[in-house]
Amino acid sequence: MPVIESEEHKALRAAVAALGAKYGRDYLTNAVSSGRHPAELWAEAAKLGYLGVNLPEEYGGGGGGVSELSIVLEELGAAGCPLLMLVVSPAICGTVIARFGTGEQKREWLPALADGTRTMAFGITEPDAGSNSHRITTTARRDPAGGDWLLTGRKVFVSGVDTADATLVVGRTEDARTGNLKPCLFIVPRDTDGFQRHAIDMELQASERQFELVLDDVRLPAGALVGEEDAGLLQLFAGLNPERIMGAAFAIGMGRYALARAVEYARERTVWKVPIGAHQAIAHPLAQAHIELELARLMMQKAAHLCDAGDDIGAGEAANMAKYAAGEACVKAVDQAVHTLGGNGLTREYGLASLITAARVSRIAPVSREMILNYVSHQTLGLPKSY
């Protein structure tokens, strides 16, 4: 794995940074306050090929991987205008369909996901299952009369369902041989009968709203099943690894944005005839935040490299570690940035206070830091489970 970024990646990073600078934090804040999707930024990113940079060239993508897509999200985040649906639509759903979808599914969805004309949400979390994918109760059964699927269950904290054209829903089907339930993924179009959505009233303000989904015997054609019915966890993890990597990119970008605002303020704000950044009590915590963000990025790049190489097991460990490190680094960077500005850090003028709540998301979603510590202690260190 290369430790230093290639010239191509450096060029991509610079180009996306320029796009982000064109829009910036004010653009995203205005979109959130008006309750609208950041459509202009989404459309321009699509036109420049950034939305589908990880998707196969034969379907209109850039032929890269999550390594390139994570650069896009990180740099937009560092400019103050991250796109949450990048985590979901091309990263999770696009990856799963590209790897396991039927020819028809690839032709229908991948070009549209790549050019941004269609988006797809992802539904996995359930009210009573939380982060435990083994307790998912959304079930799918065959209608013996015609071979259709009937999908029943509930999902929560699903981003952007109101604007997405379809949702990739994680359900479970019964193994005819053992009777055990195994995970499977289904493409559910937004306006399908029996597919209901209810907005969740969130304290966190974002352009992508959160929803609870109710699936009441949702009838889907046989072709709605993604990949093979027997693939099970393999297909699910193929989507969860990019999700964690992109979650890390989101957090690193946010942390970089907050840190840059604090550094700028520390250079300009003068007390006792010197900039406050000259004092170690200000400078050292900011330097520490920068170091931790850089270390988190290295782990994210390792995870992305393993993911793009098809090493799902190795990528799983690294992606979890990257997400953990990035979440911690982001929260610390935002906290220190607000603290550096003092009272100004809590004003709307400087726009950092709202990041306090947003940064907490990086510790909670898409998987909590405690579940990551469980994973590392069990899978990496070989310690016994406590549950």
C-alpha positions, 0 to 999 in steps of 0.5 A: 500500500502506498504511504504517499498519495499518487499524483493522480490522487493529489490532482483529484484532491486539489480539483475537489477542493476547488469545487468545495471552495466555490460553494463552502459552508454558507451554501450548505447552511442556507440549504439546510435552513431552507430545507432543500437538498444541495442540488447545485453542488450535487449536480456539478460534482456529478458533471465533473465525474466525482459522484461516480468516481468509484463505479465501473467505467463500462457503466459511466463511472470513473473506474476507481474505488472507495479510495478516490470517493473518500478523497471527494467526500473528505475535501468537500467536508474540509471546504464545509460542504460535505454531501452525506448521500455520497456515503450512501448512494455511490459508496454503499449501494453503488458498490453492492450493485457493481459487485453483486447486482444482476446485469439488468440491475447494473444497467438500470442503476449504475449509470444513473448513480454515477451521473447523479440523476438518481440516488439510492438510500440504504436501510439496515438499522432497526428499532430493536436491533441497533448495530446488531445486524444478526437481530434484523427482523425485516423478513422476505418471503416468496409468494408461491403463486408468482415468485414475487417477494413480500417484504415486511419490517421496520427501519430507522435512521434512513437518510434521504429517503424522501429524495432517493429514487429507491432504498436498498433494504437489508432483510432476511430470508429463510434458508430452506435447508436449515430454517435459519434466517440469512441476510439479503438485500432488496431494491425497493422503489420509493413509491412502492405500495406498502412502503411508508416513510415517516420523518424523524424529528432530529435536533441535528440539522442537516440537508438530508433528513432521517426517516423511519420506514415501515414495510407492510407486505411490500410486493417486489418482483424477483428481480428486486433481490440483489445478487444471490439469495445464498450470498448472505453476509458477504454482500452485506459486508461489501457495503458496510466496509465502504460505509465505514470508510466514507464515514471516516472521510466525512469525519476527517473533512469536518475536523479539518474544516473546524481546525482550519477556522481555528488556526485562521482565528489564532493567527489573527486574534491578538491579545497583549500585542501577539496573536493568541496562536503564539501561546502554547496553550492555544497552539499545542492543542491545535497541533495535536488535533492536526496530528490525530486527523492525519493519523486517522486519514492514514488508517482510512487510506489503508482501509480503502486500499484493502477494500479496493483490492477485494480483501473484505476481511482485512478491510473490515478491520481497517475500516472499523479502526479508521472510523473509530480514529476519525470520529475521535479526532473529529470530535476533539478537533471541533471541540478545540476549534470552538474553545480556541474562539471562546465566545465567538465559537458559539456565534452564528457568525463563525459557524462552528457551534453547529458542528458540535452536534454534527461531530458527535454523529461521527462517534455514533453512526454508522456504527458506535465506537463501542461496537468497534471496540467490541469488533477489535477486541473479539476479532483482532485480539481474540478476547472472549465476548461479553454477550 
